[in-house]
Amino acid sequence: MKIISSLLLLPLLAAAPAQAQDIFGGELLPGEAAPAGPVADDESDEPAFTGPKMPPPPLTTTEDSGTSIFGEPLYVNGKRVPDVVIKRFLCYARGSGAMQARTWSALMHEERNLRIRSERRRQIEERLDGQPYEELTDEQKAIIDEAVDEFMSLYVYDPREVTDRIAREEATFYERYPSLDYDTEVRRAYKSKSWYIGQLHQTLEFDALFFPGPVENWPSITTEAIHGGSPNFDLVEDYRKNHVLRRDRWLFVRNEMEAQVLADDYGGRSRDELNAEEDAFLENLLDAEHGNFEPREDEMMMGLLRDMVKAGLTLPHVLKVETSLDGLPWDQLVTLKGDGFLHVVTTDEVFDEMQHIFSEHDIQEAKLFITLQVLIQDELAKNDDLIDYRVFKKRVEELRQAMGASMMDFGFLALQGFMFPSMESYTEHLYMVDSFKTTIADDLNRDENGNPPQALLDHLPVANGIMGLAKAQVEVILCSAFDFPNFQWAEGGWEKAKAKADGLRARIDAHMDLVASDPEAQPFDRFWDDMLELESDYWDAPLPVSGKMPPMIGMKSKGKFDGRPKTRNDLRRALGESAWSRYLSGDLITDKIFFELERGQVAGPYRGPEGYYIVYVKSKLPPSKPVQLSEERMFGLVQEDYLRTQFTAFGQRLLQEADIKGLDRSEL
């Protein structure tokens, strides 16, 4: 019997090209999942490991204090999930920025120390014939240290540049969006303003260390990494030319303005003839108009260059990075191991820094995911269905390498494709899926005569709705539990949203009855339009009053979206649903629309990711490209979708049957 050994792959995102290449070379159509990978003929294709199967890292403990910082302690069938496991999930998810910042802070600190030691050796060789530093006199050490400090001053940034950048950014923001709050929008984009400012400091520190001024000052590690990352185009030379142009233009406009001000306001005196007060006033004028720091390279280009340098710094033979997936204890998030270098980023230090951004919704979502993992892991372990964790890790590494050169790499798959909150949670989930897959092999593979299994034939109508590119046009009234303008969960939001949704549904039903009995009644579509406009809580940020207009893609338009029929995957994204939300809740409003509701039907309220949803199905279109199971590529797609469906149902069944304490699903 053949058992598919591929991992779940990416449903194509709406932003991807209409005809995108998947990692196995075929064409991928909008709305489809990526195909299954190579099929293993037998167990001989698995990595060879001896001894008993390695289990996954544990999630529960026998030690129990009976208390929790998250309210009621979490118990799954009598097993205690310790707080540190919940903390770790949150840190890998919404707290990942702080974790990564601490990781790079440690690496930059080590790089700086390496340069100090290297320059110290060079100075001692030149000045003192290479004597050991420890044997130098205090006077000699002072001379060497001063020379090293002067050398390292090249790799230092001015913290005032961050203050300057924030002030300019905020001023520009209010010019373009006078009705919005800058701090709120920073939180919307970066989770925390304080973390955002910290990131600006760290970015400038990184640039000062690896991109100090003109390219002639760059360390060899930078130029080598960029040449290696872009062998066919000289990005270093391109940067050099642009840097000269930027600097010369900046100096020109500042000098031109200075000359004009000196002529108009200071009687034609030179800068040297001004007193201190006059000189400071002129400098402030120049800074206010043109900035007091030399303009930097375009941020998109700098992001590319930084990524190349970071890739060079974290090559496996240079640095070993371990996370929870490598079996780290719960109180550790990341360990960094290099030649004579070891650094640990702990769970508590990141949690303590970022706990102010973790909402009750975040905490209960973490608890629900962990609960599902514990239940599924225990159930599969009963019949020895958990695959060897070493085998799984090897598969993941092979997949990451296969996807590494693609824009849709493994991280893109996890975070953007399936919308999981972290690479760690997605990979942990994937391990359970791969283990569960072995239990339904007969439902996934053809028989000895090449016929598809009955389970996949029964699943074909659903597969056709997804991969056959059926479409539906819907309008949605959202009664939101989330305060979109202020970017926070509303206090008592879920209860208020439910009450509002029930009230609106009663009004809808009453008007539908009125239309059925009174020919003079307001047509339902007009009634619906008025209600949607007045009552739907979907929110779009106002358009800027000046400057370039942003793209209209993704606008909610009170729940009308773009007013056109959408594929199932496009509508799922428009409603804020995902593979992640489906795994947690067991269902999708999108799938009710596609596979249960008829044209003209009003349904709901349904509970969804951000509140309660009332949907009006305006039109439905049949599949434009019906699925043919005779095509191996399409057969693999149907396999994967069926597997996801069955696995989700498996988890939800265990959840319903379990004895769970400390999980409040009313916040989800």
ZAFI-801131 format. One line per field, with one value per residue (C-alpha): residue in three letters; x, y, z. Coordinates in steps of 0.2 Angstrom, whole numbers, always signed. Each point is the difference from the previous one (the first is absolute). Example, Ala and Ser with C-alpha at 12.3 -4.5 7.8 and 13.67 -1.06 7.14 Angstrom:
BEGIN
residu (Ala	Ser)
east (+62	+6)
north (-22	+17)
up (+39	-3)
This chain:
BEGIN
residu (Met	Lys	Ile	Ile	Ser	Ser	Leu	Leu	Leu	Leu	Pro	Leu	Leu	Ala	Ala	Ala	Pro	Ala	Gln	Ala	Gln	Asp	Ile	Phe	Gly	Gly	Glu	Leu	Leu	Pro	Gly	Glu	Ala	Ala	Pro	Ala	Gly	Pro	Val	Ala	Asp	Asp	Glu	Ser	Asp	Glu	Pro	Ala	Phe	Thr	Gly	Pro	Lys	Met	Pro	Pro	Pro	Pro	Leu	Thr	Thr	Thr	Glu	Asp	Ser	Gly	Thr	Ser	Ile	Phe	Gly	Glu	Pro	Leu	Tyr	Val	Asn	Gly	Lys	Arg	Val	Pro	Asp	Val	Val	Ile	Lys	Arg	Phe	Leu	Cys	Tyr	Ala	Arg	Gly	Ser	Gly	Ala	Met	Gln	Ala	Arg	Thr	Trp	Ser	Ala	Leu	Met	His	Glu	Glu	Arg	Asn	Leu	Arg	Ile	Arg	Ser	Glu	Arg	Arg	Arg	Gln	Ile	Glu	Glu	Arg	Leu	Asp	Gly	Gln	Pro	Tyr	Glu	Glu	Leu	Thr	Asp	Glu	Gln	Lys	Ala	Ile	Ile	Asp	Glu	Ala	Val	Asp	Glu	Phe	Met	Ser	Leu	Tyr	Val	Tyr	Asp	Pro	Arg	Glu	Val	Thr	Asp	Arg	Ile	Ala	Arg	Glu	Glu	Ala	Thr	Phe	Tyr	Glu	Arg	Tyr	Pro	Ser	Leu	Asp	Tyr	Asp	Thr	Glu	Val	Arg	Arg	Ala	Tyr	Lys	Ser	Lys	Ser	Trp	Tyr	Ile	Gly	Gln	Leu	His	Gln	Thr	Leu	Glu	Phe	Asp	Ala	Leu	Phe	Phe	Pro	Gly	Pro	Val	Glu	Asn	Trp	Pro	Ser	Ile	Thr	Thr	Glu	Ala	Ile	His	Gly	Gly	Ser	Pro	Asn	Phe	Asp	Leu	Val	Glu	Asp	Tyr	Arg	Lys	Asn	His	Val	Leu	Arg	Arg	Asp	Arg	Trp	Leu	Phe	Val	Arg	Asn	Glu	Met	Glu	Ala	Gln	Val	Leu	Ala	Asp	Asp	Tyr	Gly	Gly	Arg	Ser	Arg	Asp	Glu	Leu	Asn	Ala	Glu	Glu	Asp	Ala	Phe	Leu	Glu	Asn	Leu	Leu	Asp	Ala	Glu	His	Gly	Asn	Phe	Glu	Pro	Arg	Glu	Asp	Glu	Met	Met	Met	Gly	Leu	Leu	Arg	Asp	Met	Val	Lys	Ala	Gly	Leu	Thr	Leu	Pro	His	Val	Leu	Lys	Val	Glu	Thr	Ser	Leu	Asp	Gly	Leu	Pro	Trp	Asp	Gln	Leu	Val	Thr	Leu	Lys	Gly	Asp	Gly	Phe	Leu	His	Val	Val	Thr	Thr	Asp	Glu	Val	Phe	Asp	Glu	Met	Gln	His	Ile	Phe	Ser	Glu	His	Asp	Ile	Gln	Glu	Ala	Lys	Leu	Phe	Ile	Thr	Leu	Gln	Val	Leu	Ile	Gln	Asp	Glu	Leu	Ala	Lys	Asn	Asp	Asp	Leu	Ile	Asp	Tyr	Arg	Val	Phe	Lys	Lys	Arg	Val	Glu	Glu	Leu	Arg	Gln	Ala	Met	Gly	Ala	Ser	Met	Met	Asp	Phe	Gly	Phe	Leu	Ala	Leu	Gln	Gly	Phe	Met	Phe	Pro	Ser	Met	Glu	Ser	Tyr	Thr	Glu	His	Leu	Tyr	Met	Val	Asp	Ser	Phe	Lys	Thr	Thr	Ile	Ala	Asp	Asp	Leu	Asn	Arg	Asp	Glu	Asn	Gly	Asn	Pro	Pro	Gln	Ala	Leu	Leu	Asp	His	Leu	Pro	Val	Ala	Asn	Gly	Ile	Met	Gly	Leu	Ala	Lys	Ala	Gln	Val	Glu	Val	Ile	Leu	Cys	Ser	Ala	Phe	Asp	Phe	Pro	Asn	Phe	Gln	Trp	Ala	Glu	Gly	Gly	Trp	Glu	Lys	Ala	Lys	Ala	Lys	Ala	Asp	Gly	Leu	Arg	Ala	Arg	Ile	Asp	Ala	His	Met	Asp	Leu	Val	Ala	Ser	Asp	Pro	Glu	Ala	Gln	Pro	Phe	Asp	Arg	Phe	Trp	Asp	Asp	Met	Leu	Glu	Leu	Glu	Ser	Asp	Tyr	Trp	Asp	Ala	Pro	Leu	Pro	Val	Ser	Gly	Lys	Met	Pro	Pro	Met	Ile	Gly	Met	Lys	Ser	Lys	Gly	Lys	Phe	Asp	Gly	Arg	Pro	Lys	Thr	Arg	Asn	Asp	Leu	Arg	Arg	Ala	Leu	Gly	Glu	Ser	Ala	Trp	Ser	Arg	Tyr	Leu	Ser	Gly	Asp	Leu	Ile	Thr	Asp	Lys	Ile	Phe	Phe	Glu	Leu	Glu	Arg	Gly	Gln	Val	Ala	Gly	Pro	Tyr	Arg	Gly	Pro	Glu	Gly	Tyr	Tyr	Ile	Val	Tyr	Val	Lys	Ser	Lys	Leu	Pro	Pro	Ser	Lys	Pro	Val	Gln	Leu	Ser	Glu	Glu	Arg	Met	Phe	Gly	Leu	Val	Gln	Glu	Asp	Tyr	Leu	Arg	Thr	Gln	Phe	Thr	Ala	Phe	Gly	Gln	Arg	Leu	Leu	Gln	Glu	Ala	Asp	Ile	Lys	Gly	Leu	Asp	Arg	Ser	Glu	Leu)
east (+0	+6	-1	+2	+15	-2	-4	-15	+4	-6	-17	+4	-2	-11	+15	+10	+1	-15	+12	+13	+12	-1	+16	-2	+0	-19	-12	-10	-17	-8	-9	+9	+11	+18	+1	+6	+19	+8	-8	+10	-1	+4	+8	+17	-2	+0	+16	+8	+0	+3	-8	-17	-10	+4	-15	-4	+4	-12	-14	-6	+8	-3	+5	-14	-1	-18	+1	+3	+4	-13	-15	-6	+14	-2	-3	-3	-7	+7	+18	+6	+7	+12	+0	+17	-7	-13	+13	+11	-14	-4	+18	+3	-17	-3	+16	+11	+6	+8	+7	+8	+7	+8	+8	+7	+6	+10	+7	+5	+8	+10	+5	+5	+11	+8	+5	+7	+11	+5	+5	+8	+12	+3	+5	+11	+9	+3	+5	+6	+7	-15	+2	-15	-12	-1	+19	-1	+3	-15	+7	+2	-18	-7	+9	-6	-18	-1	+5	-13	-13	+4	-1	-17	-7	-3	-13	-11	-16	-7	-16	-7	-3	-14	-8	+2	-8	-14	-4	+0	-10	-13	-1	-2	-13	-11	+1	-6	-12	-6	-15	+11	+11	+18	+3	-15	+6	+17	-7	-11	+16	+13	-10	+9	+6	+14	+5	+0	+11	+12	+0	+5	+15	+5	-2	+12	+12	+0	+3	+14	+8	-1	-4	+10	-1	+8	+4	+18	-3	-10	+7	+5	-14	-13	+7	+3	-18	-7	+11	-5	-19	+0	+14	-8	-2	+12	-10	+15	+4	-18	+0	+16	-7	-17	+9	+10	-15	-10	+14	+4	-19	-2	+15	-5	-18	+7	+13	-12	-12	+14	+6	-17	-4	+17	-3	-18	+0	+18	+6	+11	+11	+9	-4	+16	-5	-16	+0	-5	-18	-2	+10	-11	-16	+6	+5	-17	-8	+10	-3	-19	+0	+12	+4	+16	+5	+6	-15	+2	-3	-17	-7	-5	+17	+8	-12	+7	+18	-3	-8	+16	+11	-11	+0	+19	+1	-12	+7	-2	+19	+2	-14	-12	-17	-12	-18	-14	+0	+17	-5	+5	-7	-16	+9	+11	-6	+17	+17	+15	+15	+16	+19	+3	-18	-15	-16	-17	-16	-11	-19	-2	+11	-11	-16	+4	+4	-15	-14	-8	-5	-8	-19	-12	-4	+18	+2	-16	+5	+17	-9	-11	+14	+10	-15	-3	+18	-1	-16	+6	+17	-7	-13	+13	+12	-13	+2	+18	-5	+12	+14	+18	+3	+18	-8	-12	+14	+10	-15	-3	+18	+0	-16	+8	+15	-11	-10	+14	+3	-18	-10	-12	+12	-4	-2	-12	-10	-2	-3	-8	-8	-7	+0	+7	+7	+17	+12	+1	-19	-2	+14	-7	-17	+8	+7	-17	-7	+14	-3	-19	+3	+6	-16	-11	+12	-14	-11	+14	+8	-6	-4	+11	-10	+3	-17	-2	-7	-18	+4	+8	-14	-12	+11	+0	-15	+10	+16	-9	-6	+18	+11	-12	-1	-19	-4	-13	-4	-6	-2	+3	-6	+13	-4	+17	+8	+15	+2	+8	+3	+9	+8	-5	-13	-15	-4	-15	+1	-5	-16	-4	+3	-11	-14	+1	+1	-16	-9	+5	-5	-17	-3	+6	-13	-14	+4	+0	-17	-6	+6	-8	-17	+0	+4	+3	+13	+18	+9	+11	+16	-2	-4	+16	+10	-6	+3	+18	+5	-7	+4	+15	+15	+13	+12	+12	+13	-4	+9	+15	-4	+16	+14	-1	-16	+1	-6	-18	+3	-7	-12	-15	-13	-11	-1	-3	+19	+3	-18	+6	-2	+15	+8	-1	+18	-2	-16	+8	+13	-13	-9	+16	-1	+15	+6	+5	-17	-8	+11	-5	-18	-3	-10	+0	-14	+7	-3	-18	-2	+7	-6	-16	-9	-9	-1	-12	+2	+3	+9	+8	+5	+15	+14	+16	+18	-5	-19	-16	-4	-16	+2	-11	+4	-2	+6	+9	+10	+4	+18	+8	+13	-8	+12	+6	+7	+8	+13	+13	+4	-19	-1	+14	-10	-16	+10	+7	-16	-9	+14	-1	-19	+1	+14	-10	-15	+10	+7	-17	-8	+14	-3	-19	+4	+14	+0	+7	+2	+7	-5	-13	-6	-12	+16	+3)
north (+0	+17	+13	+19	+7	+18	+14	+11	+14	+17	+6	+13	+17	+13	+11	-13	+1	-9	-13	-3	-15	-11	-8	-16	+9	+0	+14	+5	+8	+14	-8	-16	-8	-5	-18	-15	-4	-15	-17	-12	-18	-8	+3	-1	+18	+6	+6	-15	+2	-14	-3	+5	+14	+17	+8	+19	+12	-1	+13	-5	-3	-10	+14	+12	+15	+2	+18	+9	+18	-3	-2	-18	-12	-10	-19	-12	-17	+3	+5	+17	+11	+11	+19	+0	-10	+13	+14	-8	-1	+18	+5	-10	+8	+18	+2	-6	+17	+2	-18	+4	+17	-8	-13	+13	+10	-14	-4	+19	+0	-15	+8	+16	-10	-9	+16	+7	-15	+0	+18	-1	-14	+11	+15	-10	-8	+17	+9	-13	-15	-10	-1	-8	+13	-6	+3	+18	+15	+10	+14	-12	-7	+18	+4	-16	+2	+18	-6	-14	+12	+12	-15	-6	+18	-3	-13	+11	+8	+16	-4	+17	-6	-11	+15	+10	-14	-2	+18	+1	-15	+6	+17	-8	-12	+14	+9	-15	-7	+14	-10	-15	-2	-3	-11	-11	-3	-4	-13	-6	-3	-5	-5	+12	+17	-3	-15	+9	+14	-14	-8	+17	+1	-18	+3	+15	-10	-14	+12	+9	-17	-7	+15	+14	+15	-2	-18	+3	-1	-16	-15	-15	-11	+12	+1	-19	-3	+12	-7	-17	+4	+9	-8	+7	+18	+11	+7	+7	+11	+5	+5	+10	+10	+3	+5	+13	+7	+1	+8	+13	+5	+2	+11	+10	+4	+4	+11	+9	+3	+6	+13	+6	+3	+8	+12	+4	+0	+3	+14	-12	-4	-17	-14	+3	+18	-5	-1	-16	+5	+4	-15	-12	+8	-2	-18	-4	+8	-12	-15	+4	+1	-13	-10	+0	-18	-6	-9	-18	-13	-5	-11	-14	-1	+0	-14	-10	+4	-3	-17	-5	+4	-8	-16	+0	+2	-14	-13	-18	-2	+17	+0	-13	+7	-11	+3	-10	-11	-6	-5	+15	+1	+10	+15	+2	+8	+0	-6	+7	-11	+5	-2	+5	+8	-4	+10	-4	+10	-5	-1	+11	+14	+2	-3	+13	+13	-4	-5	+17	-5	-17	+2	-12	-6	-4	-10	-10	-4	-6	-11	-7	-4	-9	-9	-7	-5	-9	-9	-6	-5	-11	-8	-4	-7	-12	-11	+5	+11	+14	+0	+1	+18	-1	-6	+15	+12	-6	+1	+18	+5	-8	+10	+16	-3	-4	+16	+11	+8	+3	+16	-12	-7	-10	+15	+8	-16	-1	+19	+6	-15	-9	+16	-10	+12	-7	-12	-10	-2	-5	-13	-7	-1	-8	-14	-5	+1	-11	-13	+0	-2	-18	-5	+4	-6	-11	+16	+9	-12	-9	-19	-13	+4	+18	+5	+15	-4	+3	+12	+12	-3	+5	+16	+5	+12	+10	-1	+6	+15	+4	-6	+1	+19	+1	+18	+9	+18	+4	+16	-2	+10	-1	+3	+1	-5	+10	+18	+3	+19	-2	-17	-9	-13	+9	-2	-12	+0	-18	+2	+16	-6	-15	+11	+12	-14	-9	+17	+3	-18	+3	+16	-9	-14	+12	+10	-16	-5	+18	-1	-17	+7	+18	+4	+18	-4	+7	-13	-11	+5	+18	-5	-10	+14	+12	-12	-5	+19	+4	-15	-10	+3	-4	+15	+7	+13	+17	+4	+12	+18	+3	-10	-17	-10	-17	-16	-4	-18	-7	+14	-7	+13	-3	-19	+2	-3	+4	-5	-15	-18	-8	-17	-10	+5	+18	+1	-8	+13	+14	-7	-1	-19	-12	-17	+5	+6	-15	-12	+9	+2	-15	+9	+15	+12	+0	-19	+3	+12	-11	-17	+3	+16	+4	+16	+13	-7	+10	-10	+2	+8	-11	+2	+3	+7	+18	-1	-6	+0	+1	-5	+3	-11	+11	-12	-17	-6	-19	-6	+6	-13	-16	-12	-16	-13	-8	+14	-5	+18	+4	-17	+6	+16	-9	-11	+14	+9	-16	-2	+17	-2	-17	+6	+16	-11	-12	+14	+7	-17	-2	+17	-3	-16	+6	+6	+18	+13	+17	+3	+14	-2	+15	+11	-8)
up (+0	-4	+14	-5	+9	-6	+13	-2	-12	-4	-6	-13	+6	-9	-2	-10	-19	-9	-7	+14	+0	+15	+7	-10	-17	-4	-2	+14	-2	+11	+14	+0	+12	-5	-5	+10	+0	-6	+5	+10	-6	+17	+17	-8	-6	+18	+9	+9	+19	+12	+17	+5	-8	+7	+7	-2	+13	+15	+4	+17	+17	+16	+10	+5	+11	-2	-6	-16	-5	-14	+12	+2	-4	-16	+2	-14	+5	+17	-6	+4	-13	+9	-3	-8	-15	-2	+2	-13	-13	+3	-2	-16	-7	+4	+10	-14	-4	+17	-1	-17	+7	+14	-11	-12	+15	+6	-17	-3	+17	-4	-17	+8	+13	-14	-9	+16	+3	-18	+0	+17	-7	-15	+10	+12	-15	-8	+16	+13	-10	+4	+19	+9	+5	+18	+2	-6	+13	+4	-11	-15	+3	+0	-17	-8	+7	-7	-17	+1	+5	-14	-12	+7	-1	-18	+4	+12	-5	+8	+10	-4	-18	+7	+9	-16	-10	+11	+0	-19	-2	+13	-9	-17	+7	+7	-16	-10	+13	+12	+7	+5	+16	-4	+16	-4	-18	+6	+11	-14	-11	+14	+15	+12	-3	+13	-9	-17	+7	+6	-17	-8	+12	-3	-19	+0	+11	-12	-15	+10	+3	-18	-11	+7	-12	-17	-6	+2	+19	-1	+9	-11	+7	-7	-18	-1	+6	-13	-14	+5	+1	-17	-11	-16	+5	+9	+14	+9	-15	-2	+18	-2	-14	+8	+16	-9	-8	+16	+10	-14	-2	+18	+2	-15	+6	+17	-6	-12	+14	+11	-13	-3	+19	+2	-14	+5	+19	+5	-12	-11	+15	-1	+12	+9	+4	+9	+19	+9	+2	-19	-5	+10	-7	-17	+3	+7	-16	-11	+11	+0	-19	-5	+15	+10	-5	-17	-9	+0	-14	-5	+14	-12	-6	+17	+5	-14	+5	+18	-3	-10	+14	+13	-11	+0	+19	+3	-12	+8	+1	+8	+12	+7	+5	+10	+5	+9	-16	+5	+17	+10	+18	+2	+8	-16	-16	-10	+2	-11	-1	-9	+1	+18	+1	+9	+3	+7	-2	+14	+0	+15	-6	-17	+9	+13	-14	-10	+12	-2	-18	+4	+1	+8	-17	-4	+16	-3	-18	+7	+12	-13	-12	+14	+6	-18	-1	+16	-4	-17	+5	+14	-11	-14	+13	+6	-15	-3	-15	+4	-13	+5	+4	-7	-17	+0	+4	-15	-11	+5	-3	-17	-4	+6	-11	-15	+3	+5	-17	-3	+5	+8	+13	+15	+11	-13	-1	+19	+4	-16	-8	+15	+11	+15	+13	+0	-9	+16	+2	-19	+1	+16	-8	-16	+10	+7	-18	-7	+14	-2	-19	+3	+8	-15	-14	-8	-2	-9	-12	-16	+1	-9	-16	+0	+6	+12	+17	+4	+13	-13	-12	+14	+3	-18	+1	+13	-10	-15	+10	+4	-13	-14	+3	+4	+5	+12	+2	+17	+11	+19	+15	+13	+18	+7	+17	-6	+1	-17	+1	+17	-5	+16	+6	+6	+19	+0	-19	-3	+10	-8	-17	+3	+6	-14	-13	+7	+0	-18	-5	+8	-10	-16	+2	+4	-16	-10	+7	-4	-18	-2	+5	-6	-18	+5	+13	-3	-11	+10	-9	+4	+18	+1	-8	+13	+14	-6	-2	+17	+11	-7	+10	-14	+0	-13	+4	-8	-16	+2	-3	-9	-9	-9	+2	+7	-10	+3	+1	+16	+4	+9	-6	+15	-5	-19	-3	-19	-5	-11	+2	+9	+1	+16	+5	-5	+10	+15	+0	-2	+16	+10	+0	-3	+3	+17	+5	-8	+11	+16	-3	-11	-13	-12	-4	-18	-1	+6	-14	-14	+5	+10	-5	-16	-10	+8	+17	+16	+13	+17	+12	-1	+13	-9	+3	+5	+5	-7	-19	-9	-19	-15	-15	-15	-13	-2	-15	-4	-1	-16	+0	+7	+9	-9	+12	-15	+0	+13	+5	+3	+9	+12	+3	+5	+11	+10	+1	+6	+13	+7	+1	+9	+12	+5	+4	+10	+11	+2	+5	+13	+7	+2	+9	+12	+17	-1	+14	-2	-18	-3	-18	+2	-3	-17)
